[in-house]
Amino acid sequence: MDDIDLRERHRITAAETARRRDHVRRADAANRLQGATRSAASEAIFAAYVRGEIGVTDIIPRLKALHGPR
């Protein structure tokens, strides 16, 4: 599969992108209140979610694969 096909399959609206960006912003704020911060290594996972390349259910498994279970 080439990159164009992949982008077409995962195209989301500007409104959905904004909604996802807000989800990430709110999660970051909630985590900061509990003393946790996002690792630099996990930035790509959240960016992929905001761009619509992955769904919300893909975030945790990818974070666990990156950092291991805690």
C-alpha positions in Angstrom: 0.0 0.0 0.0 1.4 3.4 -0.9 1.3 6.5 1.3 -1.5 8.1 -0.7 -3.8 5.2 0.0 -3.0 5.3 3.7 -3.7 9.0 3.9 -7.0 8.6 2.1 -8.2 5.9 4.5 -7.4 8.0 7.5 -8.7 11.4 6.4 -10.6 13.2 9.2 -12.3 16.6 9.2 -10.7 19.7 10.5 -13.4 19.7 13.3 -12.4 16.1 14.2 -8.7 17.1 14.3 -9.5 20.0 16.6 -11.6 17.7 18.8 -8.8 15.2 19.1 -6.2 17.9 19.8 -8.5 19.1 22.6 -8.7 15.5 24.0 -4.9 15.3 24.1 -4.7 18.8 25.7 -7.2 17.9 28.4 -5.5 14.5 29.1 -2.2 16.3 29.5 -3.7 18.8 31.9 -5.4 16.1 34.0 -2.1 14.2 34.1 -0.1 17.3 35.2 -2.6 17.7 38.1 -1.6 14.2 39.2 2.1 14.9 38.7 2.6 13.0 35.5 3.9 14.3 32.2 4.0 12.9 28.7 7.3 11.5 27.6 9.0 12.9 24.5 9.0 9.4 23.0 5.2 9.2 23.2 4.7 12.4 21.3 4.5 10.5 18.0 1.6 8.4 19.3 -0.5 11.4 20.3 0.4 13.2 17.1 -0.8 10.2 15.1 -4.1 10.2 17.0 -4.6 13.9 16.3 -3.9 13.4 12.6 -6.4 10.5 12.5 -3.9 7.8 11.7 -4.9 5.8 14.8 -8.0 5.7 17.0 -8.3 6.3 20.7 -8.3 2.6 21.4 -4.8 2.3 19.8 -3.2 4.8 22.2 -2.8 2.6 25.3 -1.5 -0.5 23.5 1.1 1.7 21.8 2.1 3.4 25.0 2.5 0.0 26.7 4.6 -1.2 23.8 6.8 1.9 24.1 7.2 2.1 27.9 6.1 -1.3 29.0 3.3 -2.0 31.5 3.4 0.0 34.7 
